[in-house]
């Protein structure tokens, strides 16, 4: 059986899903039969399960009418493998391919176990329901799906307001339900309560009469972000509550504030714009069999602008966090993709401000990383609504050259990353005479063309600084017993960045530049 897995897995690795739809479905049935063999070794269950995930990775290729899988063999497998352990074997949740009558069968089996007075049984039952309940039935068949249990579960959750251990699974169940049925469920009565739970789940240091809040809901940031994005639009009040929610969190992102709550806040900040971009892509570009969002509830341009404006202050506040800008740059990247004219000017303004400050290298490196995150919409210019973006590229490249400093290896690494990112997006060619050949250039295009006359000086200065960096990084003066010592990880990363940056510049630069300084041919 293990030999059956290897050829299919290797084929998918090299060729992807390049086979007919009939073969695709046949392979899914084959692997499902293998993974649900009674008393199969967990090792083989894991192998077949990973292959099953690969075959079902793109749900939009196979509608449920072409594939129906029985749920009881999979439940028996999960109960046998994971019943005595919390470890995962790699299986995933595919609600869409169970029979239409599966929801009622599952409720008949597991509803008697929903006992809030027995936390362990309740937790195990909610985990099972969250894994198996079908959530993607068409709206006309909703009476066979979520309508059988939705209000009952929400009333149960509302009654158990003491942060039970199973509410994390309930939150994921409701988040996925909302995401796959946008516009078909009335969430309005539950929005105030949900945002209250979200705020209490972040473990913020709130004190009232010298007493800390002790009741913290156990909700995952990914589920919170997915639910919030799913209920936006269509005249919902969710955006109003989101504005208040983000204003409440803004001060906690200040660099002076630091605590255990910051990790969860940054995780939420990263996932919220990501889920929003996924929804915009689904509504406007993705072609799939999945339930489409009705026109009345699709996100409008005003909805997108309101969302970006609500998250923007928090993202800008978090740029210089003590935990680094890793999560923030992902948020800024997605926000800049949605509304570049709102995000990029502020990022560039902070970049210029920190270039003039010599005593705060942390702020400079964070600002450079954020500019790298918004580089693509920045160089696109007028095609995405921010036509002034390309005019800042060349001045910023020239201004960041002093960052190639052998005395600050981290700043040097970030600077090389900054230069290499733009070097892969723009050609380093002198186009200062373009206005003589094209008379229809806009004011911004003329500014960019004139600025390209500085490319020659930039490349020469860059290479000189690289040679100085290499010279100062030599190990000739080390003692004999230290020659075998390993270099730091950041130094190795800087060396790799230097190599990739030089390669990118050589690819994008006109050969005429090197005729000016023939010594560079060495």
Secondary structure, 3 states (H helix, E strand, C coil): CHHHHHHHHHHHHHHCCCCCHHHHHHHHHHHHHHHCCCCCCHHHHHHHHHHHHHHCCCHHHCCHHHCCCCCHHHHHHHHHHHCCCCCCCCCCCCHHHCCCCHHHHHHHHHHHHCCCCCHHHHHHHHHHHHHHCCCCCCHHHHHHCHHHCHHHHHHHHHHCCCCCCCHHHHHHHHHHHHHHCCCCCCCHHHHHHHHHHHHHCCCCCCEECCEECCCCCCCCHHHHHHHHHHCCCCCCCHHHHHHHHHHHHHHHHCCCCCCCHHHHHHHHHHHHHHHHHHHHHHHHCCCCCCCCCCHHHCCCHHHHHHHHHHHHHHHHHHHHCCCCCHHHHHHHHHHHHHCHHHHHHHHHHHHHHHHCCCCCHHHHHHHHHHHHHCHHHHHHHHHCCCCCHHHHHHHHHHHCHHHCCCCCHHHHHHHHHHHHHHHCCCCECCCCCHHHHCCCCCHHHHHHHHHHHHHHHHHHHHHHHHHHHHHHCCCCCCCHHHCCCCCCHHHHHHHHHHHHHHHHHHHHECHHHHHCCHHHHC
